Amino acid sequence: MTTTLWHERASALQIDGRAFIDGQRVWAKSEQRFDDLSPVDGRNLGPVARCDSADVDAAVAAARAAFDDRRWAGKSPAQRKRVLIKFADLVQQYGAELALLETLDMGKPIKYSQSVDVGATANCLRWYGEAIDKIYDEIAPTAANSLALITREPVGVVAAIVPWNYPMIMAAWKIAPALAAGNSVILKPSEKSPLTALRLAEIGLEAGLPPGVFNVVPGYGHEAGSALALHMDIDCIGFTGSTRTGKLIMQMAGQSNLKRAWTELGGKSANIVCADCPDLDAAVQAAIGSIYFNQGESCNAPSRLFVEESIKERFLEKALAMMPSFQPGDPLDEATVMGAIVDATQLKTVMGYIDAGKAAGAALLWGGEQVRGDSGGYYVQPTLFDKVDSGMSIAREEIFGPVLSVLSFSDINDAVKQANASPFGLQAAVWTANISKAIQTARALRAGTVHVNQYDGDDITVPFGGYKQSGNGRDKSLHAFDKYTELKTTWIQIG
């Protein structure tokens, strides 16, 4: 589709910002709303329901009624499978609409909203649908006069709170395993990107999800989010977002009904490139492409780049040659590879870190400026700092923007020590032709995922999550079912 056609579709788009509760679109009970502003050009996309505790109560009541009467939980795994596969098919059918909503809402290039986000969302729904009728329960070894069954049951009512950087994908990672297991779900999208979540609820209903099984309550974290975390009739909450908010979610879960709380939080991922890297060009492309993908707004972005001193000059020369191709452009142009920062607040945060890097003495080799100001949107050049040390804020704190910090090392053990000297432990990478060094380094790195001689290798089949303050529990893979199910032992006397 041409840029002109995308802009025409955007202009004609009619936004429905009402919440989705018990199979119906409804405004907040308070009648309060907030404006959904697009980072692409600052336009007001439309009003969105500002849900609070009263709306959360209504959504929980609907979800609990749906769970208790077993309109969804009582279906066989094969029946739930068919609905989720249809859900996935419909996501692809409505792919252009969903991609446009995603781009307008949070600023990522339409190229990736279509090719990455829509496809990954549909794949996730389909994968968990396909998986659920292939998971077997257990029989424990007992004496001949007993039968001991170990079964998985849905936990009940699940709340999911997701961020604005990958709104559809993050929603799918939560709702797909939860729904597949037979739970009822209440999803709160970020107030910065609520539109695809609301549309997904309608699509789920069309696919065959019964009313009350999948509800969406848009709103602010301190209103709708805290109401979910504190609610006494929610059995489990899954959260993806900042470490600061994740800690609050854990506290609220504990002070209410001790609901299970699962978190996927921040990251400051280390990417270590050794002098014996088997393909320097590939290492450069992965380092640059991964940090600037999605405008750097990725929790697993490799924002700390450790390069061995003997190859650092060559590495930076190749890296700087790539920088012009990541200049921000119109997100509705299919040639654009880097779009807009999500809002003015995040733009200010990113620019603040860039200023802090300069003030601390880091060498700014590229970028560092706000651009496309006449568009009305929020855009920052891809930014690369050299001569960074681990004490600088740009090397310690999650920026969530297109800023790369380059550090050097001469001893791999020192690089690992610096990589681990972080409160985060989400992802890491090492590039080396020495398989023993690769394995030893991967084992030493305290991260939930370690890449070797690549950075973007990934699939729904492997778990995603972090060590330390990057969270607890895992999204993706069969391990995600652990979060949304209870284990029950049934001991039967038979003789």
PAKOLSE-290418 format. One record per residue (C-alpha): x, y, z; residue number from 1; residue in one letter. Coordinates in pm, whole numbers. Layout:
N
(r (X, Y, Z), NUM, 'A')
...
This chain:
495
(r (0, 0, 0), 1, 'M')
(r (137, 346, -86), 2, 'T')
(r (211, 614, 171), 3, 'T')
(r (-76, 820, 32), 4, 'T')
(r (-321, 533, 77), 5, 'L')
(r (-207, 475, 436), 6, 'W')
(r (-260, 843, 512), 7, 'H')
(r (-603, 832, 349), 8, 'E')
(r (-700, 530, 556), 9, 'R')
(r (-570, 702, 868), 10, 'A')
(r (-779, 1012, 795), 11, 'S')
(r (-1092, 804, 741), 12, 'A')
(r (-1041, 587, 1050), 13, 'L')
(r (-1323, 591, 1304), 14, 'Q')
(r (-1188, 519, 1652), 15, 'I')
(r (-1401, 339, 1910), 16, 'D')
(r (-1243, 404, 2248), 17, 'G')
(r (-1509, 241, 2463), 18, 'R')
(r (-1413, -36, 2703), 19, 'A')
(r (-1511, -397, 2630), 20, 'F')
(r (-1688, -563, 2922), 21, 'I')
(r (-1906, -876, 2914), 22, 'D')
(r (-1915, -876, 2535), 23, 'G')
(r (-2029, -513, 2504), 24, 'Q')
(r (-1865, -182, 2420), 25, 'R')
(r (-1927, 60, 2710), 26, 'V')
(r (-1803, 397, 2826), 27, 'W')
(r (-1660, 428, 3177), 28, 'A')
(r (-1924, 442, 3450), 29, 'K')
(r (-1786, 781, 3554), 30, 'S')
(r (-1825, 897, 3191), 31, 'E')
(r (-1464, 1019, 3208), 32, 'Q')
(r (-1252, 993, 2895), 33, 'R')
(r (-902, 1078, 2783), 34, 'F')
(r (-771, 1185, 2444), 35, 'D')
(r (-558, 937, 2251), 36, 'D')
(r (-287, 1144, 2082), 37, 'L')
(r (-82, 999, 1797), 38, 'S')
(r (297, 1037, 1819), 39, 'P')
(r (309, 1030, 1438), 40, 'V')
(r (184, 1387, 1401), 41, 'D')
(r (17, 1482, 1729), 42, 'G')
(r (-338, 1432, 1601), 43, 'R')
(r (-614, 1342, 1845), 44, 'N')
(r (-723, 993, 1742), 45, 'L')
(r (-1033, 1017, 1958), 46, 'G')
(r (-1167, 979, 2313), 47, 'P')
(r (-1099, 662, 2512), 48, 'V')
(r (-1286, 538, 2820), 49, 'A')
(r (-1100, 631, 3138), 50, 'R')
(r (-1184, 322, 3341), 51, 'C')
(r (-1144, 312, 3717), 52, 'D')
(r (-1229, 78, 4003), 53, 'S')
(r (-1601, 76, 3923), 54, 'A')
(r (-1534, -47, 3569), 55, 'D')
(r (-1278, -298, 3695), 56, 'V')
(r (-1544, -429, 3937), 57, 'D')
(r (-1783, -475, 3645), 58, 'A')
(r (-1520, -651, 3435), 59, 'A')
(r (-1422, -880, 3723), 60, 'V')
(r (-1786, -966, 3788), 61, 'A')
(r (-1833, -1055, 3422), 62, 'A')
(r (-1513, -1259, 3414), 63, 'A')
(r (-1596, -1441, 3736), 64, 'R')
(r (-1949, -1526, 3617), 65, 'A')
(r (-1806, -1659, 3291), 66, 'A')
(r (-1552, -1870, 3478), 67, 'F')
(r (-1795, -2004, 3736), 68, 'D')
(r (-2058, -2115, 3487), 69, 'D')
(r (-1781, -2276, 3279), 70, 'R')
(r (-1899, -2131, 2949), 71, 'R')
(r (-1532, -2133, 2843), 72, 'W')
(r (-1343, -2331, 3108), 73, 'A')
(r (-1588, -2618, 3061), 74, 'G')
(r (-1515, -2654, 2693), 75, 'K')
(r (-1280, -2931, 2588), 76, 'S')
(r (-924, -2834, 2493), 77, 'P')
(r (-1011, -2918, 2131), 78, 'A')
(r (-1305, -2677, 2139), 79, 'Q')
(r (-1095, -2395, 2285), 80, 'R')
(r (-830, -2476, 2026), 81, 'K')
(r (-1073, -2419, 1739), 82, 'R')
(r (-1178, -2079, 1875), 83, 'V')
(r (-820, -1960, 1926), 84, 'L')
(r (-719, -2071, 1578), 85, 'I')
(r (-1013, -1880, 1434), 86, 'K')
(r (-909, -1583, 1649), 87, 'F')
(r (-562, -1603, 1490), 88, 'A')
(r (-708, -1626, 1140), 89, 'D')
(r (-924, -1318, 1200), 90, 'L')
(r (-625, -1121, 1331), 91, 'V')
(r (-456, -1185, 999), 92, 'Q')
(r (-775, -1105, 809), 93, 'Q')
(r (-798, -767, 985), 94, 'Y')
(r (-421, -724, 967), 95, 'G')
(r (-410, -395, 775), 96, 'A')
(r (-657, -232, 1015), 97, 'E')
(r (-471, -357, 1322), 98, 'L')
(r (-134, -249, 1181), 99, 'A')
(r (-266, 101, 1112), 100, 'L')
(r (-409, 130, 1464), 101, 'L')
(r (-76, 16, 1611), 102, 'E')
(r (129, 264, 1409), 103, 'T')
(r (-101, 559, 1476), 104, 'L')
(r (-119, 476, 1846), 105, 'D')
(r (250, 429, 1931), 106, 'M')
(r (450, 545, 1630), 107, 'G')
(r (626, 236, 1498), 108, 'K')
(r (673, 208, 1120), 109, 'P')
(r (376, 57, 935), 110, 'I')
(r (627, -174, 767), 111, 'K')
(r (686, -351, 1098), 112, 'Y')
(r (334, -322, 1235), 113, 'S')
(r (230, -535, 938), 114, 'Q')
(r (523, -774, 902), 115, 'S')
(r (612, -823, 1270), 116, 'V')
(r (333, -729, 1510), 117, 'D')
(r (29, -863, 1328), 118, 'V')
(r (204, -1185, 1231), 119, 'G')
(r (350, -1246, 1578), 120, 'A')
(r (13, -1183, 1744), 121, 'T')
(r (-167, -1428, 1516), 122, 'A')
(r (112, -1684, 1554), 123, 'N')
(r (98, -1663, 1933), 124, 'C')
(r (-279, -1717, 1944), 125, 'L')
(r (-252, -2007, 1700), 126, 'R')
(r (41, -2170, 1879), 127, 'W')
(r (-128, -2179, 2219), 128, 'Y')
(r (-450, -2296, 2057), 129, 'G')
(r (-260, -2581, 1896), 130, 'E')
(r (-72, -2659, 2218), 131, 'A')
(r (-358, -2691, 2463), 132, 'I')
(r (-491, -3027, 2346), 133, 'D')
(r (-143, -3178, 2350), 134, 'K')
(r (-62, -3123, 2718), 135, 'I')
(r (-117, -3433, 2928), 136, 'Y')
(r (-174, -3462, 3301), 137, 'D')
(r (13, -3710, 3519), 138, 'E')
(r (-42, -4023, 3726), 139, 'I')
(r (193, -4059, 4020), 140, 'A')
(r (344, -4394, 4120), 141, 'P')
(r (144, -4534, 4415), 142, 'T')
(r (58, -4858, 4585), 143, 'A')
(r (-188, -5088, 4407), 144, 'A')
(r (-480, -4970, 4622), 145, 'N')
(r (-449, -4603, 4522), 146, 'S')
(r (-464, -4381, 4218), 147, 'L')
(r (-294, -4039, 4239), 148, 'A')
(r (-379, -3788, 3966), 149, 'L')
(r (-181, -3467, 3909), 150, 'I')
(r (-390, -3233, 3696), 151, 'T')
(r (-368, -2876, 3571), 152, 'R')
(r (-668, -2649, 3620), 153, 'E')
(r (-720, -2288, 3510), 154, 'P')
(r (-636, -2044, 3788), 155, 'V')
(r (-962, -1850, 3738), 156, 'G')
(r (-981, -1478, 3668), 157, 'V')
(r (-658, -1341, 3519), 158, 'V')
(r (-566, -972, 3491), 159, 'A')
(r (-307, -867, 3234), 160, 'A')
(r (-142, -525, 3216), 161, 'I')
(r (69, -461, 2907), 162, 'V')
(r (296, -179, 2786), 163, 'P')
(r (287, 51, 2485), 164, 'W')
(r (594, -63, 2291), 165, 'N')
(r (448, -384, 2143), 166, 'Y')
(r (79, -352, 2240), 167, 'P')
(r (-60, -642, 2036), 168, 'M')
(r (228, -883, 2085), 169, 'I')
(r (249, -825, 2460), 170, 'M')
(r (-127, -871, 2488), 171, 'A')
(r (-108, -1198, 2294), 172, 'A')
(r (174, -1330, 2512), 173, 'W')
(r (-57, -1290, 2812), 174, 'K')
(r (-405, -1368, 2683), 175, 'I')
(r (-323, -1662, 2455), 176, 'A')
(r (-193, -1906, 2721), 177, 'P')
(r (-443, -1776, 2977), 178, 'A')
(r (-740, -1827, 2745), 179, 'L')
(r (-610, -2159, 2613), 180, 'A')
(r (-595, -2290, 2970), 181, 'A')
(r (-961, -2196, 3027), 182, 'G')
(r (-928, -1876, 3228), 183, 'N')
(r (-1132, -1558, 3198), 184, 'S')
(r (-916, -1252, 3125), 185, 'V')
(r (-925, -879, 3191), 186, 'I')
(r (-668, -686, 2986), 187, 'L')
(r (-556, -332, 3065), 188, 'K')
(r (-355, -182, 2779), 189, 'P')
(r (-134, 119, 2830), 190, 'S')
(r (-321, 449, 2811), 191, 'E')
(r (-66, 543, 2544), 192, 'K')
(r (-172, 259, 2310), 193, 'S')
(r (-520, 122, 2387), 194, 'P')
(r (-667, 81, 2040), 195, 'L')
(r (-550, -261, 1920), 196, 'T')
(r (-638, -423, 2254), 197, 'A')
(r (-995, -298, 2225), 198, 'L')
(r (-1019, -420, 1867), 199, 'R')
(r (-875, -760, 1965), 200, 'L')
(r (-1159, -805, 2215), 201, 'A')
(r (-1415, -757, 1938), 202, 'E')
(r (-1228, -998, 1713), 203, 'I')
(r (-1213, -1255, 1992), 204, 'G')
(r (-1589, -1236, 2033), 205, 'L')
(r (-1631, -1282, 1659), 206, 'E')
(r (-1404, -1587, 1677), 207, 'A')
(r (-1629, -1749, 1935), 208, 'G')
(r (-1506, -1640, 2277), 209, 'L')
(r (-1817, -1624, 2499), 210, 'P')
(r (-1909, -1284, 2651), 211, 'P')
(r (-1725, -1215, 2975), 212, 'G')
(r (-1429, -1435, 2890), 213, 'V')
(r (-1212, -1157, 2743), 214, 'F')
(r (-1261, -802, 2873), 215, 'N')
(r (-1057, -486, 2809), 216, 'V')
(r (-1047, -187, 3046), 217, 'V')
(r (-840, 107, 2915), 218, 'P')
(r (-728, 367, 3164), 219, 'G')
(r (-443, 497, 3375), 220, 'Y')
(r (-220, 280, 3589), 221, 'G')
(r (-300, 454, 3918), 222, 'H')
(r (-673, 410, 3853), 223, 'E')
(r (-753, 97, 3648), 224, 'A')
(r (-416, -72, 3697), 225, 'G')
(r (-406, -42, 4074), 226, 'S')
(r (-772, -151, 4094), 227, 'A')
(r (-679, -474, 3915), 228, 'L')
(r (-373, -537, 4134), 229, 'A')
(r (-571, -475, 4455), 230, 'L')
(r (-888, -658, 4357), 231, 'H')
(r (-989, -936, 4593), 232, 'M')
(r (-1155, -1148, 4325), 233, 'D')
(r (-870, -1165, 4073), 234, 'I')
(r (-668, -1484, 4106), 235, 'D')
(r (-360, -1393, 3903), 236, 'C')
(r (-205, -1084, 3746), 237, 'I')
(r (54, -1069, 3469), 238, 'G')
(r (237, -740, 3416), 239, 'F')
(r (488, -620, 3157), 240, 'T')
(r (636, -275, 3209), 241, 'G')
(r (883, -81, 3422), 242, 'S')
(r (1060, -230, 3722), 243, 'T')
(r (928, 51, 3943), 244, 'R')
(r (566, -28, 3856), 245, 'T')
(r (630, -401, 3873), 246, 'G')
(r (738, -365, 4235), 247, 'K')
(r (413, -181, 4311), 248, 'L')
(r (211, -457, 4142), 249, 'I')
(r (384, -717, 4360), 250, 'M')
(r (313, -514, 4674), 251, 'Q')
(r (-53, -465, 4584), 252, 'M')
(r (-96, -833, 4503), 253, 'A')
(r (47, -919, 4845), 254, 'G')
(r (-157, -670, 5044), 255, 'Q')
(r (-484, -777, 4878), 256, 'S')
(r (-561, -1147, 4830), 257, 'N')
(r (-206, -1269, 4768), 258, 'L')
(r (-292, -1321, 4402), 259, 'K')
(r (-18, -1472, 4192), 260, 'R')
(r (181, -1188, 4034), 261, 'A')
(r (406, -1241, 3732), 262, 'W')
(r (625, -964, 3597), 263, 'T')
(r (837, -899, 3287), 264, 'E')
(r (1025, -578, 3360), 265, 'L')
(r (1314, -362, 3249), 266, 'G')
(r (1643, -446, 3087), 267, 'G')
(r (1987, -307, 3009), 268, 'K')
(r (2109, -587, 2789), 269, 'S')
(r (2481, -636, 2726), 270, 'A')
(r (2610, -729, 2380), 271, 'N')
(r (2972, -852, 2399), 272, 'I')
(r (3177, -864, 2077), 273, 'V')
(r (3513, -1041, 2104), 274, 'C')
(r (3809, -994, 1872), 275, 'A')
(r (3760, -1348, 1740), 276, 'D')
(r (3402, -1271, 1634), 277, 'C')
(r (3337, -1501, 1335), 278, 'P')
(r (3159, -1234, 1127), 279, 'D')
(r (3222, -871, 1220), 280, 'L')
(r (2976, -738, 962), 281, 'D')
(r (2698, -955, 1106), 282, 'A')
(r (2786, -840, 1458), 283, 'A')
(r (2767, -475, 1354), 284, 'V')
(r (2438, -524, 1171), 285, 'Q')
(r (2286, -703, 1470), 286, 'A')
(r (2411, -445, 1720), 287, 'A')
(r (2283, -148, 1521), 288, 'I')
(r (1966, -307, 1389), 289, 'G')
(r (1857, -439, 1728), 290, 'S')
(r (1909, -121, 1930), 291, 'I')
(r (1730, 103, 1681), 292, 'Y')
(r (1449, -138, 1596), 293, 'F')
(r (1118, -8, 1731), 294, 'N')
(r (1292, 326, 1804), 295, 'Q')
(r (1490, 157, 2080), 296, 'G')
(r (1167, 108, 2272), 297, 'E')
(r (1232, -257, 2353), 298, 'S')
(r (1300, -401, 2698), 299, 'C')
(r (1551, -644, 2547), 300, 'N')
(r (1734, -389, 2330), 301, 'A')
(r (2114, -440, 2343), 302, 'P')
(r (2180, -90, 2473), 303, 'S')
(r (2521, -173, 2624), 304, 'R')
(r (2773, -272, 2359), 305, 'L')
(r (3105, -412, 2481), 306, 'F')
(r (3364, -431, 2201), 307, 'V')
(r (3713, -575, 2248), 308, 'E')
(r (3968, -295, 2216), 309, 'E')
(r (4165, -446, 1927), 310, 'S')
(r (3863, -439, 1692), 311, 'I')
(r (3674, -141, 1830), 312, 'K')
(r (3794, 110, 1569), 313, 'E')
(r (3691, -116, 1279), 314, 'R')
(r (3361, -196, 1449), 315, 'F')
(r (3271, 170, 1498), 316, 'L')
(r (3368, 257, 1142), 317, 'E')
(r (3123, -3, 1012), 318, 'K')
(r (2857, 100, 1264), 319, 'A')
(r (2872, 468, 1174), 320, 'L')
(r (2831, 380, 807), 321, 'A')
(r (2495, 223, 891), 322, 'M')
(r (2355, 512, 1095), 323, 'M')
(r (2206, 721, 811), 324, 'P')
(r (1975, 436, 714), 325, 'S')
(r (1805, 458, 1055), 326, 'F')
(r (1707, 823, 1031), 327, 'Q')
(r (1347, 864, 1155), 328, 'P')
(r (1082, 901, 888), 329, 'G')
(r (707, 908, 837), 330, 'D')
(r (575, 593, 1009), 331, 'P')
(r (307, 559, 739), 332, 'L')
(r (573, 537, 468), 333, 'D')
(r (655, 170, 406), 334, 'E')
(r (1020, 263, 344), 335, 'A')
(r (1061, 399, 699), 336, 'T')
(r (1256, 178, 941), 337, 'V')
(r (1252, 404, 1247), 338, 'M')
(r (939, 587, 1353), 339, 'G')
(r (822, 813, 1634), 340, 'A')
(r (885, 806, 2009), 341, 'I')
(r (555, 720, 2182), 342, 'V')
(r (480, 1061, 2338), 343, 'D')
(r (622, 1390, 2460), 344, 'A')
(r (699, 1249, 2805), 345, 'T')
(r (914, 967, 2666), 346, 'Q')
(r (1079, 1208, 2421), 347, 'L')
(r (1180, 1429, 2715), 348, 'K')
(r (1317, 1125, 2898), 349, 'T')
(r (1529, 1016, 2601), 350, 'V')
(r (1665, 1366, 2540), 351, 'M')
(r (1745, 1392, 2912), 352, 'G')
(r (1961, 1081, 2894), 353, 'Y')
(r (2137, 1210, 2583), 354, 'I')
(r (2217, 1535, 2766), 355, 'D')
(r (2337, 1335, 3066), 356, 'A')
(r (2570, 1131, 2845), 357, 'G')
(r (2725, 1444, 2701), 358, 'K')
(r (2763, 1601, 3045), 359, 'A')
(r (2931, 1287, 3182), 360, 'A')
(r (3199, 1300, 2912), 361, 'G')
(r (3082, 1030, 2672), 362, 'A')
(r (3177, 1095, 2310), 363, 'A')
(r (2872, 1156, 2093), 364, 'L')
(r (2959, 1002, 1756), 365, 'L')
(r (2620, 1025, 1592), 366, 'W')
(r (2274, 1173, 1637), 367, 'G')
(r (2152, 1310, 1966), 368, 'G')
(r (1902, 1555, 1821), 369, 'E')
(r (1525, 1580, 1802), 370, 'Q')
(r (1413, 1590, 1438), 371, 'V')
(r (1099, 1622, 1224), 372, 'R')
(r (963, 1883, 1462), 373, 'G')
(r (746, 2033, 1190), 374, 'D')
(r (550, 1706, 1169), 375, 'S')
(r (387, 1760, 1507), 376, 'G')
(r (521, 1422, 1619), 377, 'G')
(r (807, 1305, 1839), 378, 'Y')
(r (1125, 1192, 1666), 379, 'Y')
(r (1486, 1142, 1779), 380, 'V')
(r (1790, 1061, 1569), 381, 'Q')
(r (1959, 727, 1628), 382, 'P')
(r (2226, 812, 1883), 383, 'T')
(r (2564, 647, 1942), 384, 'L')
(r (2798, 724, 2232), 385, 'F')
(r (3157, 602, 2259), 386, 'D')
(r (3396, 626, 2554), 387, 'K')
(r (3120, 526, 2794), 388, 'V')
(r (3205, 383, 3135), 389, 'D')
(r (2983, 171, 3354), 390, 'S')
(r (2928, 449, 3606), 391, 'G')
(r (2742, 673, 3360), 392, 'M')
(r (2362, 680, 3374), 393, 'S')
(r (2343, 596, 3003), 394, 'I')
(r (2524, 268, 3082), 395, 'A')
(r (2328, 187, 3401), 396, 'R')
(r (1968, 289, 3346), 397, 'E')
(r (1706, 177, 3095), 398, 'E')
(r (1654, 461, 2847), 399, 'I')
(r (1388, 302, 2626), 400, 'F')
(r (1496, 501, 2324), 401, 'G')
(r (1741, 489, 2030), 402, 'P')
(r (2059, 537, 2233), 403, 'V')
(r (2358, 300, 2213), 404, 'L')
(r (2642, 311, 2465), 405, 'S')
(r (2976, 162, 2355), 406, 'V')
(r (3222, 33, 2614), 407, 'L')
(r (3553, -142, 2553), 408, 'S')
(r (3727, -437, 2716), 409, 'F')
(r (4045, -641, 2685), 410, 'S')
(r (3953, -930, 2914), 411, 'D')
(r (3631, -1127, 2855), 412, 'I')
(r (3600, -1190, 3228), 413, 'N')
(r (3597, -816, 3290), 414, 'D')
(r (3328, -769, 3023), 415, 'A')
(r (3112, -1035, 3188), 416, 'V')
(r (3165, -876, 3529), 417, 'K')
(r (3053, -537, 3395), 418, 'Q')
(r (2760, -695, 3210), 419, 'A')
(r (2640, -860, 3530), 420, 'N')
(r (2689, -546, 3740), 421, 'A')
(r (2332, -439, 3671), 422, 'S')
(r (2002, -474, 3855), 423, 'P')
(r (1862, -615, 3530), 424, 'F')
(r (1910, -953, 3367), 425, 'G')
(r (1681, -983, 3068), 426, 'L')
(r (1905, -1060, 2769), 427, 'Q')
(r (2270, -1066, 2667), 428, 'A')
(r (2487, -1177, 2377), 429, 'A')
(r (2842, -1287, 2305), 430, 'V')
(r (3017, -1301, 1969), 431, 'W')
(r (3314, -1537, 1944), 432, 'T')
(r (3442, -1817, 1720), 433, 'A')
(r (3566, -2007, 2025), 434, 'N')
(r (3289, -2248, 2127), 435, 'I')
(r (3434, -2303, 2474), 436, 'S')
(r (3451, -1928, 2535), 437, 'K')
(r (3093, -1894, 2405), 438, 'A')
(r (2957, -2161, 2638), 439, 'I')
(r (3152, -2038, 2940), 440, 'Q')
(r (3040, -1678, 2879), 441, 'T')
(r (2677, -1778, 2823), 442, 'A')
(r (2681, -1969, 3152), 443, 'R')
(r (2840, -1676, 3335), 444, 'A')
(r (2598, -1411, 3208), 445, 'L')
(r (2306, -1359, 3449), 446, 'R')
(r (2028, -1317, 3194), 447, 'A')
(r (1711, -1498, 3095), 448, 'G')
(r (1823, -1526, 2733), 449, 'T')
(r (2180, -1533, 2601), 450, 'V')
(r (2246, -1509, 2227), 451, 'H')
(r (2562, -1650, 2071), 452, 'V')
(r (2682, -1503, 1739), 453, 'N')
(r (2342, -1343, 1672), 454, 'Q')
(r (2096, -1125, 1861), 455, 'Y')
(r (1748, -1152, 1713), 456, 'D')
(r (1702, -1529, 1704), 457, 'G')
(r (1370, -1597, 1872), 458, 'D')
(r (1053, -1804, 1853), 459, 'D')
(r (728, -1859, 2042), 460, 'I')
(r (867, -2202, 2141), 461, 'T')
(r (1124, -2059, 2385), 462, 'V')
(r (1055, -1879, 2716), 463, 'P')
(r (1108, -1505, 2758), 464, 'F')
(r (1182, -1339, 3090), 465, 'G')
(r (1461, -1222, 3311), 466, 'G')
(r (1680, -1263, 3615), 467, 'Y')
(r (1699, -1020, 3907), 468, 'K')
(r (1490, -703, 3867), 469, 'Q')
(r (1393, -794, 3512), 470, 'S')
(r (1103, -989, 3660), 471, 'G')
(r (979, -1334, 3751), 472, 'N')
(r (802, -1604, 3553), 473, 'G')
(r (825, -1653, 3179), 474, 'R')
(r (616, -1552, 2880), 475, 'D')
(r (606, -1766, 2564), 476, 'K')
(r (663, -2140, 2524), 477, 'S')
(r (485, -2412, 2717), 478, 'L')
(r (632, -2265, 3036), 479, 'H')
(r (378, -1981, 3018), 480, 'A')
(r (105, -2226, 3116), 481, 'F')
(r (270, -2253, 3459), 482, 'D')
(r (156, -1896, 3531), 483, 'K')
(r (-209, -1945, 3443), 484, 'Y')
(r (-279, -2291, 3587), 485, 'T')
(r (-297, -2456, 3927), 486, 'E')
(r (-165, -2804, 3998), 487, 'L')
(r (-410, -3032, 4180), 488, 'K')
(r (-342, -3370, 4335), 489, 'T')
(r (-639, -3608, 4357), 490, 'T')
(r (-567, -3916, 4564), 491, 'W')
(r (-820, -4198, 4510), 492, 'I')
(r (-851, -4504, 4729), 493, 'Q')
(r (-943, -4796, 4502), 494, 'I')
(r (-909, -5103, 4719), 495, 'G')
